[in-house]
Amino acid sequence: VELVESGGGLVQAGDSLRLSCTASGRAANGRTFETWDMAWSRQAPGKEREIVAGIKWEDGSSYYSESVQGRFITSRDNAKNTLYLQLTSLKPEDTPAYYCNSDSSQFSDFRTQSGFAEWGQGTQVTVSS
């Protein structure tokens, strides 16, 4: 499994960005992108990973953490093996690197952050005040 994020950058507070994550490969259990649960996480230096958004493969339902609810939207295009994260009304505290995560086990949980062992290399988002 390979996950490659793009779209990060330096923006001002209140601006918007769209992050993309292109996936390739097959999980160890044989599953491919269209049957993976996908998530976006971020991790500030010295802090634990926080899953901020996710989307289930089976019904397309999405999850958002309280910190981004109403400002971020995640979506997926299975034909392109791509996951997106639209970030709006950005705040300085949205600054950490953002990572794309995948889980093929079908037992992942966004709230407990269970699963999602696969990570991309990350894309940096920097929001200036």
N, C-alpha and C positions, 0 to 999 in steps of 0.2 A: 504494500500500500504506500502510495506517495501522495502527499498533500502539499500543494504549493499555493501560498497566499500572495496576494498582490493588492495594490490600491491604497496602501497607507501613505501618510505624508504629514506635512506641517500645515496646520490650519489655525484659524482664529476661533475663539469661542463663538458659538452660534452657527458656525459653518456646518456643511454636510460632507460626507465622504461615502463612497461605496467600496467595500472590500469584496474581493473574489477569492475563492478557493477552488482550484482545479484538482480533481482527484484522478488517480490512475491505479491500476493494479487490481489484484483480487485478494480478499482477506484469506487467512489460513483455513477458514471453513468453507471457502469457495464462493462466498457472497461478493457481489460487486456493488458499486456505488448506489444503485437504485434501491438496494435493500439495507443500506446503512443508515442508522440514526446519525445525524450530524449536529455539531455544536460549534459555537464560537466561544472561546475563553480568552481571558486576559490575565496578565500577571505583572504586577508592579514589582520593582526590585524589593526584595526582603519580605514579600507577601505571598500568600498562597494563591494558587490558581482560582479564578472565579469564572464559572460558566455564566455568560451573560445572555446567551440566546441559543436556541436549539430547535431542530425540526425533526419530527419522527418520519420514518420512511413509510410506515404502514398506512397512516391516515393523513399525513401532512400537517398534523397539529404542531403548533409552535409553543415555545416556552421563552419567557423573558424574566430576567432577574429584576428585582424592584428598582435597582439603580439605573436601569435602561428602559424600563417599561414605558411605552408611549413615545419613545424617541428613536429606538432601533427597530428595524424590521429585517427578519431573515427569510430567505426563500431559496429554492433549489430548482435547477434545470437538469433533470435526469438525462435528457438527450445530449447535454454538453458536459455531463459529469462535473457540474459546477455548483457550488454553494455561494450565496451572496449574503452580505450584511450591509444594509443601508443605515448609516449613522446620521442622525440629524440633531440639531440643537446641541452640538457638542460642547462639553464643559472641560475645563482643565483637568478634572479628575478622571476623564475618559482617556487620558494620555498613554497608558501602558501598551506594550506590544500585544497584538491580537493574534491568536492562534486558532487554526481550524482543527477540529477533532472529529474522529469518526469512531463508530462502534458497530460491529456486525453481530454482536452476541444476542441482540434482541432483549437484553436484560438491563439496558442502560437506564439511568435515572438522572435527569438534569438537576433536580433539586439537591440530591445527595452527591452529585458528581460521580456517581458510580459508573464505571466503564470508561469509555472514550480514551483508550490507551494510545491510540494513534494520534500523533501531532504533526503539524507542519512546522516549517522553520520560523514562522511568524512574520508579521508585517507591523512596523512601528507607526503608531498614530501619536502625533504630538499636537496638543491643543494649547495655544497661547491665550492668555487672558487679555 
